[in-house]
């Protein structure tokens, strides 16, 4: 599974990026990511469903772009803290954690 995660904004206007292929991750981490993607229903979410909410939110809102490729399925979604579906939030939190860890190592 190929993952491309980007977020920006918030009070600190922090920009985070995390790009990986689960085949290159330790088995436990890869399994956790795959489970979070599945339970989030990522591939079932339609961009129109999260864009139609039309909520731009307060100035400190964080914007996200998430692209996931699994086999022949590929999807990219763009949303923010206000429009993100509740089931997607644990996945976003995990990607933010991984992105911060990756930045610290760089």
N, C-alpha and C positions, 0 to 999 in steps of 0.2 A: 504494500500500500504506500503510495507516494503522497506526502502531506506538505502543503505550503500554507503556512499561517502567518498573517501579518496583522498587527494592531497598532493604532496610533491614537494619541489624544490623552484625555484625562487631565487632571490638575497639573501634572508635571510635563505634559505634552510628550510623553514617553513613546518611543517607537520600538516595537519588538517584532522580530522575525524568527520563525522556526521552520526549517525545511529539512525533511528527512524521508527516508524510505525504511519502512518497518523491517525489511529484510536485513538492514545493516545494524539494527538495534539489538541489545541484549534480549533474549527470549521473553523474560518477564515484562520488560517495558513494552515490547512489541505487542504482547498479548493484552496488556492493559489498554494500550492505545486502540487496538482493534475492538476491544470490548466497549470502550467509551464511544467510539464511532457508531457501533451497532446500536447501543442503547439510546444514543442521542437521536436516532432516526434521521441522520444527516442526509442520506440519499432520498428520503421521502419529503424533505422540506422543499417547497417551491419558493423561488425568489419573490414572486408576486405576493405570496402570503406574508413575507416579512417586510417587504417594501410598502405594501398597501397600508400598513399601520401609520405611515407618514409622520411618525414622531422623530423629530430631530434631537430632542432632548436638551438638557442644559449645556452650557458651554464646556463643562468638564467631561462630556460623554466620550467614551472610547469607541472608535470605529474598528471594524474587523473585516478582513477578507480571508476566506478559508477555501482552499482547493484541495480536494481529495480524489485520487485516482486509485481504483481497486479493480484489477482485471480490466474489463472493457467498459467499466463505469467511471465516468469523470464528472465531477460537479464542482462549481465555484459559487459561493454565496457571499454577498456583502451585506453587512448589517451593523448595528451598534448596540450599546448596552440596553437601550430602550426597546429595540425591536427584536433582540435575540430571544428565540424560544427558550422556555425554561429547561427543556430537556437537553439543550445544547450547552447550557452554562457550565456543567462539570467538565465537559470537553474543553471549553475555552479556558477555564481555570488551569487545567492541566497543561495546555499548550503555552499559556503565559508562564507557568512555572518552568517548563522546559526551555523556553526562549530566554528567560532570565539566567538560568543555569548556563546556557550556551554562551551568552554574552559575557558572563563572568570568566569563563574559561578562555575566551578569545583575547 
